[in-house]
């Protein structure tokens, strides 16, 4: 079997498809650290300091939904071991705090608010617990962790994501805990079969940094060995490692899935990337960062390069110690949502005359007008290129073009280009590599009456499930 044949046989699971279709969703970092002004807790904090007396989960969800996000992942327990739900396995939780006189369950409040307003809900559970006395004692600790994991998997409805990082330190005995990942995964598959296990997991991989930087070409079909989490365990969310959080992707990390990289790989997997970053410099709320919320321009650029670059975007929004998302963050989230809504409001593809130079019977180019996988375009058998032309009766102003492959047939397109007709001749205005689940091409108000999309190389007959050409909204 040739490499290209092996590549196109590697396809996503239904849960991975659903996750990628979620596209843009929120992290909520909230725990006792919010009250100590730290990024990492010690596990020795007194629960008496935890009292978010204005906490309003619906305010969180409304703010997140205003940005166009479709889901929320809550840090139910961070490395400090403090649980936002009344876990029966520890006293280091909300039940020992003044919040609602020890009767509160923040995980339930947030999950209920998500379902009320139509957001998917997911959980983050740190495998490192700096409060637990048996951390580092092998199976005894794994039993404890499975108990807490089971509580989250069974008491809060359907989950779309279970998010692990690989943080791993020494326990009270000075021993390191070696996590029984297969056991954790099996429990999730048993109790939440539709949830993606992310980052330290088999379904969604980490993009490689926490600064919002993305690769020029983000492949979904990668070597199986990319599931190695050692790098994440060493570097992810290091409170004392600002250089790591801000670093750019190294050249050696820039290509995970081209033919050249994969030619000697014996095992391939579908393992799409997630870009995780924070709306502020830190992951948890700090009062001195209230005026350091990232600019709209920077956040939109991250959105285009992640959601529009064959990845998903997990944007962290940390509530204050009062239990509310700060007004500055709320304002920025609404601005993000308004921008995205306006930028992709008017799809003029259906107003154009669409033609293509080759297609398989039953898979004509008109199938790209609807954004689904039931009907799609595929080139004629044996063709690894295609030329698609969209022509209008009068000139139009184009702000963005969205291209989507039918990923049920794998990720096939290697390179493509876009041309605009100007003064009777086509001029190339963009060239790129991968398309995958979704590629957004910002054109910044190109005026033309004809666009040409050239698929210049593919692993086998290229597919497109959707073409959206969006008119500039003034």
C-alpha positions as CSV (number, residue, x, y, z in Angstrom):
1,X,0.0,0.0,0.0
2,X,1.4,3.4,-0.9
3,X,1.8,6.3,1.6
4,X,-1.1,8.2,0.0
5,X,-3.4,5.2,0.2
6,X,-2.5,4.8,3.9
7,X,-3.1,8.5,4.5
8,X,-6.5,8.7,3.0
9,X,-7.6,5.6,5.0
10,X,-6.9,7.5,8.2
11,X,-10.2,9.2,9.2
12,X,-11.8,10.8,12.3
13,X,-14.1,9.1,14.8
14,X,-17.6,10.4,15.2
15,X,-16.6,12.0,18.5
16,X,-13.7,13.8,16.8
17,X,-15.9,15.1,14.1
18,X,-18.4,16.5,16.6
19,X,-15.5,18.1,18.5
20,X,-14.1,19.7,15.5
21,X,-17.5,21.1,14.6
22,X,-17.6,22.8,18.0
23,X,-14.7,24.9,16.6
24,X,-14.5,27.6,19.3
25,X,-15.1,27.0,23.0
26,X,-14.1,28.3,26.4
27,X,-11.8,27.3,29.3
28,X,-12.8,28.6,32.7
29,X,-9.9,28.6,35.1
30,X,-11.4,29.1,38.6
31,X,-10.3,27.7,41.9
32,X,-8.7,28.7,45.2
33,X,-5.9,30.2,43.2
34,X,-8.4,33.0,42.3
35,X,-8.2,34.0,45.9
36,X,-4.5,33.7,46.5
37,X,-3.4,35.6,43.3
38,X,-1.4,32.5,42.1
39,X,-1.3,30.4,39.0
40,X,-0.4,27.2,40.8
41,X,-1.7,26.5,44.3
42,X,0.3,24.6,46.9
43,X,-2.6,22.3,48.1
44,X,-2.3,23.8,51.6
45,X,-4.7,26.7,51.2
46,X,-7.5,27.0,53.7
47,X,-10.9,26.5,52.0
48,X,-12.2,29.3,54.3
49,X,-10.8,31.8,51.8
50,X,-12.9,30.5,49.0
51,X,-16.1,32.6,48.9
52,X,-17.2,33.9,45.4
53,X,-20.2,35.5,46.9
54,X,-21.5,37.0,43.6
55,X,-21.0,33.9,41.5
56,X,-23.3,33.8,38.6
57,X,-22.8,30.8,36.3
58,X,-25.4,32.2,33.9
59,X,-23.4,35.4,33.5
60,X,-20.3,33.3,32.6
61,X,-22.3,31.4,30.0
62,X,-24.0,34.4,28.5
63,X,-20.6,36.2,28.1
64,X,-19.0,33.1,26.5
65,X,-21.9,32.6,24.2
66,X,-21.8,36.2,23.1
67,X,-18.3,35.5,21.6
68,X,-19.8,32.8,19.4
69,X,-18.3,30.0,21.4
70,X,-20.2,26.7,21.5
71,X,-18.8,25.0,24.6
72,X,-17.2,25.5,28.1
73,X,-14.6,23.4,29.9
74,X,-14.4,24.1,33.6
75,X,-11.3,23.5,35.8
76,X,-13.2,21.3,38.3
77,X,-9.9,20.6,40.1
78,X,-6.6,22.2,39.4
79,X,-3.2,21.0,40.8
80,X,-4.0,22.4,44.2
81,X,-6.5,19.7,44.7
82,X,-9.4,22.0,45.6
83,X,-12.7,20.6,44.1
84,X,-15.4,22.8,42.8
85,X,-17.9,20.1,43.6
86,X,-18.6,18.3,47.0
87,X,-16.4,15.3,46.3
88,X,-16.9,12.5,48.8
89,X,-13.2,11.6,48.4
90,X,-11.8,14.8,50.0
91,X,-12.7,17.6,52.4
92,X,-10.6,20.0,50.3
93,X,-13.6,21.3,48.4
94,X,-16.4,23.7,48.3
95,X,-18.2,21.8,51.0
96,X,-15.5,23.1,53.4
97,X,-15.8,26.7,52.2
98,X,-18.1,29.6,53.1
99,X,-19.6,29.5,49.6
100,X,-23.3,28.8,50.1
101,X,-22.4,27.7,53.7
102,X,-20.7,24.6,52.3
103,X,-23.8,23.5,50.3
104,X,-22.6,24.7,46.9
105,X,-21.7,22.8,43.8
106,X,-20.1,25.0,41.2
107,X,-19.8,22.2,38.7
108,X,-23.5,21.7,38.8
109,X,-24.2,25.4,38.5
110,X,-22.0,25.8,35.5
111,X,-23.2,22.6,33.8
112,X,-26.9,23.6,34.4
113,X,-26.2,27.1,32.9
114,X,-24.6,25.6,29.9
115,X,-27.5,23.3,29.2
116,X,-30.0,26.2,29.7
117,X,-28.3,28.4,27.1
118,X,-27.2,25.7,24.7
119,X,-23.5,25.3,25.3
120,X,-21.7,22.0,25.5
121,X,-20.1,21.3,28.8
122,X,-16.7,19.7,29.5
123,X,-14.5,19.1,32.6
124,X,-10.8,19.5,33.4
125,X,-9.5,17.3,36.2
126,X,-5.9,17.7,37.1
127,X,-4.1,14.3,37.6
128,X,-1.7,16.0,39.9
129,X,-3.2,16.7,43.3
130,X,-0.9,18.6,45.7
131,X,-3.3,18.2,48.6
132,X,-3.8,14.5,48.4
133,X,-1.7,12.6,51.0
134,X,-1.6,9.4,48.9
135,X,-0.3,11.1,45.7
136,X,2.7,9.1,44.5
137,X,1.5,5.8,46.0
138,X,0.6,4.1,42.7
139,X,-2.7,2.2,42.5
140,X,-4.0,3.7,45.8
141,X,-3.9,7.2,44.3
142,X,-5.2,6.0,40.9
143,X,-8.2,4.5,42.8
144,X,-8.8,7.9,44.4
145,X,-8.5,9.7,41.0
146,X,-10.8,7.3,39.3
147,X,-13.3,7.9,42.1
148,X,-13.3,11.7,41.5
149,X,-13.3,11.2,37.8
150,X,-16.4,8.9,38.1
151,X,-18.2,11.6,40.1
152,X,-17.7,14.1,37.3
153,X,-18.6,11.6,34.6
154,X,-21.8,10.6,36.1
155,X,-23.3,13.5,38.0
156,X,-23.3,16.4,35.5
157,X,-25.0,15.2,32.3
158,X,-23.4,14.6,28.9
159,X,-19.8,15.9,28.5
160,X,-18.2,16.9,25.2
161,X,-14.7,17.0,26.5
162,X,-12.6,15.6,29.3
163,X,-9.4,17.6,29.4
164,X,-6.1,16.4,31.0
165,X,-2.7,18.0,31.1
166,X,0.3,16.1,32.1
167,X,1.5,18.1,35.1
168,X,3.2,15.6,37.5
169,X,5.1,16.5,40.6
170,X,6.3,14.7,43.7
171,X,3.9,13.6,46.4
172,X,4.3,14.0,50.2
173,X,6.5,10.9,50.2
174,X,8.8,12.4,47.6
175,X,7.6,9.8,45.1
176,X,6.3,10.6,41.7
177,X,2.9,9.3,40.5
178,X,2.9,7.4,37.2
179,X,-0.6,7.9,35.9
180,X,-2.6,4.9,34.7
181,X,-3.8,6.7,31.6
182,X,-5.3,3.5,30.0
183,X,-7.4,3.0,33.1
184,X,-8.6,6.7,33.0
185,X,-9.4,6.5,29.3
186,X,-11.4,3.2,29.8
187,X,-13.5,4.8,32.5
188,X,-14.3,7.8,30.2
189,X,-15.2,5.6,27.3
190,X,-17.4,3.5,29.6
191,X,-19.3,6.5,31.1
192,X,-19.0,9.2,28.5
193,X,-18.5,7.5,25.2
194,X,-19.1,10.7,23.1
195,X,-16.6,12.8,25.0
196,X,-13.2,13.6,23.4
197,X,-10.2,13.1,25.7
198,X,-8.1,16.0,25.0
199,X,-4.4,16.9,25.1
200,X,-3.1,14.1,27.4
201,X,-5.5,11.8,25.5
202,X,-6.1,10.0,22.3
203,X,-8.7,12.3,20.6
204,X,-7.4,15.9,20.5
205,X,-3.7,17.0,20.6
206,X,-2.1,20.0,22.0
207,X,-0.8,22.6,19.5
208,X,2.5,22.8,21.2
209,X,2.3,26.2,23.0
210,X,0.0,28.3,25.1
211,X,0.6,31.7,23.3
212,X,-2.0,31.2,20.6
213,X,0.6,30.5,18.0
214,X,-0.3,28.2,15.2
215,X,1.5,26.2,12.5
216,X,1.6,27.3,8.9
217,X,0.3,23.8,8.0
218,X,-1.8,22.0,10.6
219,X,-2.3,18.3,9.7
220,X,-4.9,16.0,11.3
221,X,-3.2,12.8,10.0
222,X,0.0,12.5,12.0
223,X,2.4,9.8,13.3
224,X,0.9,7.8,16.1
225,X,3.9,8.7,18.3
226,X,2.6,12.2,18.6
227,X,0.5,10.9,21.4
228,X,3.6,11.1,23.6
229,X,2.8,13.5,26.4
230,X,6.2,13.9,27.9
231,X,6.7,17.4,26.5
232,X,3.4,18.5,27.9
233,X,4.1,17.1,31.3
234,X,7.3,19.0,31.5
235,X,6.1,22.4,30.2
236,X,2.4,22.8,30.1
237,X,0.9,25.6,32.3
238,X,4.2,26.2,34.1
239,X,3.5,29.1,36.4
240,X,7.2,30.0,36.5
241,X,7.8,29.6,32.8
242,X,6.7,32.7,31.1
243,X,9.1,32.1,28.2
244,X,7.4,28.9,27.4
245,X,4.0,30.5,27.4
246,X,5.0,33.1,25.0
247,X,7.4,31.2,22.8
248,X,6.9,30.7,19.1
249,X,6.8,27.3,17.5
250,X,10.2,25.9,16.8
251,X,11.1,25.1,13.2
252,X,11.5,21.5,14.2
253,X,7.9,21.4,15.4
254,X,6.4,23.1,12.4
255,X,5.6,20.1,10.3
256,X,3.8,17.1,11.7
257,X,2.0,15.6,8.7
258,X,3.4,16.3,5.3
259,X,4.3,13.5,3.0
260,X,8.0,14.0,3.7
261,X,7.5,13.8,7.4
262,X,5.2,10.7,7.2
263,X,7.1,8.7,4.6
264,X,8.9,6.5,7.1
265,X,6.0,6.3,9.7
266,X,4.5,2.8,10.2
267,X,1.5,3.9,12.2
268,X,-0.8,6.9,11.5
269,X,-3.7,8.4,13.4
270,X,-6.3,11.1,13.1
271,X,-5.3,13.5,15.8
272,X,-6.5,17.1,15.3
273,X,-4.9,20.0,17.0
274,X,-6.4,22.3,19.7
275,X,-5.0,25.8,20.3
276,X,-5.4,26.7,24.0
277,X,-4.6,30.2,25.2
278,X,-6.0,32.8,27.6
279,X,-7.7,36.1,27.0
280,X,-5.3,37.6,29.6
281,X,-1.6,36.9,30.4
282,X,-2.5,34.5,33.1
283,X,-4.8,31.5,33.3
284,X,-6.4,32.6,36.6
285,X,-7.8,36.0,37.4
286,X,-5.4,38.6,38.8
287,X,-6.7,42.1,39.5
288,X,-3.5,43.7,38.0
289,X,-4.4,42.1,34.7
290,X,-7.8,43.8,34.4
291,X,-6.3,46.2,31.9
292,X,-4.3,43.5,30.1
293,X,-7.1,41.8,28.2
294,X,-5.9,40.9,24.7
295,X,-7.0,43.2,21.9
296,X,-9.7,42.3,19.5
297,X,-7.3,42.4,16.6
298,X,-5.0,39.8,18.4
299,X,-7.8,37.5,19.3
300,X,-9.4,37.6,15.9
301,X,-6.0,36.8,14.4
302,X,-5.8,33.8,16.7
303,X,-9.3,32.7,15.7
304,X,-8.4,32.9,12.0
305,X,-5.3,30.9,12.4
306,X,-6.8,28.2,14.6
307,X,-10.4,27.7,13.7
308,X,-9.5,28.9,10.2
309,X,-6.4,26.7,10.1
310,X,-7.8,23.2,10.7
311,X,-7.6,23.4,14.5
312,X,-10.0,24.2,17.3
313,X,-9.7,27.2,19.7
314,X,-10.0,26.9,23.5
315,X,-10.0,30.4,24.9
316,X,-9.6,30.8,28.6
317,X,-11.7,33.4,30.4
318,X,-11.0,33.5,34.2
319,X,-13.8,34.8,36.6
320,X,-12.9,37.2,39.4
321,X,-12.8,36.4,43.1
322,X,-16.4,37.7,43.3
323,X,-17.4,35.0,40.9
324,X,-18.1,37.1,37.8
325,X,-16.4,37.5,34.5
326,X,-14.9,41.0,34.6
327,X,-16.5,43.8,32.5
328,X,-13.4,44.2,30.4
329,X,-13.5,40.5,29.4
330,X,-17.3,40.6,28.8
331,X,-16.9,43.6,26.5
332,X,-14.1,41.9,24.5
333,X,-16.1,38.6,24.2
334,X,-19.0,40.5,22.8
335,X,-16.7,42.3,20.3
336,X,-15.3,38.9,19.2
337,X,-18.8,37.6,18.6
338,X,-20.0,40.7,16.7
339,X,-16.9,40.6,14.5
340,X,-17.3,36.9,13.6
341,X,-21.0,37.4,12.9
342,X,-20.5,40.3,10.6
343,X,-17.5,38.8,8.8
344,X,-19.4,35.6,7.9
345,X,-22.9,37.0,7.5
346,X,-23.3,37.2,3.8
347,X,-22.3,34.2,1.7
348,X,-22.4,35.1,-1.9
349,X,-21.3,31.7,-3.3
350,X,-24.9,30.7,-4.2
351,X,-25.2,34.0,-6.2
352,X,-22.3,33.0,-8.4
353,X,-22.0,30.8,-11.4
354,X,-19.9,27.8,-10.2
355,X,-18.0,25.6,-12.6
356,X,-15.2,23.0,-12.1
357,X,-12.9,21.3,-14.6
358,X,-13.6,17.7,-13.3
359,X,-15.9,15.9,-11.0
360,X,-17.2,12.4,-10.3
361,X,-20.8,11.7,-11.3
362,X,-23.1,12.6,-8.4
363,X,-20.5,14.8,-6.7
364,X,-20.8,18.0,-8.7
365,X,-19.6,21.4,-7.5
366,X,-23.1,22.5,-6.6
367,X,-22.8,20.2,-3.6
368,X,-20.5,22.7,-1.9
369,X,-23.3,25.2,-1.4
370,X,-24.6,23.4,1.7
371,X,-22.3,23.0,4.7
372,X,-22.6,19.3,5.5
373,X,-21.1,15.9,4.6
374,X,-24.2,14.4,3.1
375,X,-23.4,16.0,-0.3
376,X,-19.9,17.0,-1.4
377,X,-17.7,17.6,-4.4
378,X,-15.0,15.1,-5.4
379,X,-12.7,15.3,-8.4
380,X,-12.9,12.7,-11.2
381,X,-11.1,9.4,-10.4
382,X,-7.4,9.7,-10.9
383,X,-7.3,13.5,-10.7
384,X,-5.2,15.0,-7.9
385,X,-6.0,18.6,-8.9
386,X,-9.1,20.7,-9.6
387,X,-9.9,24.2,-10.8
388,X,-13.1,25.8,-9.5
389,X,-14.4,29.2,-10.8
390,X,-17.0,31.4,-9.1
391,X,-18.3,34.2,-11.4
392,X,-20.8,37.0,-10.7
393,X,-22.7,39.3,-13.0
394,X,-21.2,42.4,-11.4
395,X,-18.1,43.0,-9.2
396,X,-18.4,42.0,-5.5
397,X,-16.2,42.9,-2.5
398,X,-14.9,39.8,-0.8
399,X,-13.7,39.7,2.8
400,X,-13.2,36.0,3.5
401,X,-13.3,32.7,1.8
402,X,-14.0,29.5,3.7
403,X,-13.0,26.1,2.3
404,X,-13.9,22.8,3.9
405,X,-12.9,19.2,2.9
406,X,-15.1,16.3,3.6
407,X,-13.0,14.9,6.4
408,X,-15.0,11.7,6.5
409,X,-12.8,11.0,3.5
410,X,-9.7,12.1,5.4
411,X,-7.5,15.2,4.8
412,X,-6.5,15.0,1.2
413,X,-5.5,18.5,-0.1
414,X,-1.8,19.3,0.1
415,X,-1.7,22.7,-1.6
416,X,-4.1,25.2,-3.1
417,X,-4.2,28.8,-4.4
418,X,-6.8,31.5,-5.0
419,X,-6.8,33.9,-7.9
420,X,-8.9,37.0,-8.6
421,X,-9.8,38.3,-12.1
422,X,-8.4,41.8,-12.5
423,X,-8.3,43.7,-15.8
424,X,-9.2,40.5,-17.7
425,X,-6.4,38.4,-16.2
426,X,-6.2,36.1,-13.1
427,X,-3.8,37.3,-10.4
428,X,-2.9,35.0,-7.5
429,X,-4.0,36.6,-4.2
430,X,-3.4,33.6,-1.9
431,X,-1.6,30.3,-1.7
432,X,-1.7,27.8,1.1
433,X,-1.1,24.2,2.2
434,X,-3.8,22.4,4.2
435,X,-7.5,22.8,4.2
436,X,-8.8,20.0,6.3
437,X,-11.9,20.5,8.4
438,X,-11.9,24.3,7.8
439,X,-9.6,26.9,6.2
440,X,-10.5,30.6,6.4
441,X,-8.7,32.8,3.8
442,X,-9.0,36.5,4.7
443,X,-8.9,38.6,1.5
444,X,-9.5,42.1,3.0
445,X,-12.0,43.5,0.6
446,X,-10.9,42.2,-2.8
447,X,-13.1,43.6,-5.6
448,X,-13.7,41.3,-8.5
449,X,-16.4,39.5,-10.5
450,X,-14.5,36.2,-10.7
451,X,-12.6,34.0,-8.2
452,X,-10.6,31.0,-9.2
453,X,-9.8,28.3,-6.6
454,X,-7.0,26.0,-7.7
455,X,-6.3,22.7,-5.8
456,X,-2.8,22.2,-7.0
457,X,-1.9,18.9,-5.2
458,X,-3.8,16.3,-3.3
459,X,-3.1,12.8,-1.9
460,X,-5.9,11.4,-4.0
461,X,-9.0,12.9,-5.6
462,X,-9.7,16.1,-3.6
463,X,-13.0,16.7,-1.9
464,X,-14.7,19.8,-0.8
465,X,-17.8,19.8,1.4
466,X,-18.3,23.6,1.5
467,X,-17.2,26.8,-0.2
468,X,-18.3,30.0,1.5
469,X,-17.3,33.3,-0.2
470,X,-18.3,36.1,2.1
471,X,-19.0,39.7,1.0
472,X,-17.3,42.4,3.0
473,X,-19.8,43.9,5.5
474,X,-19.4,47.7,5.7
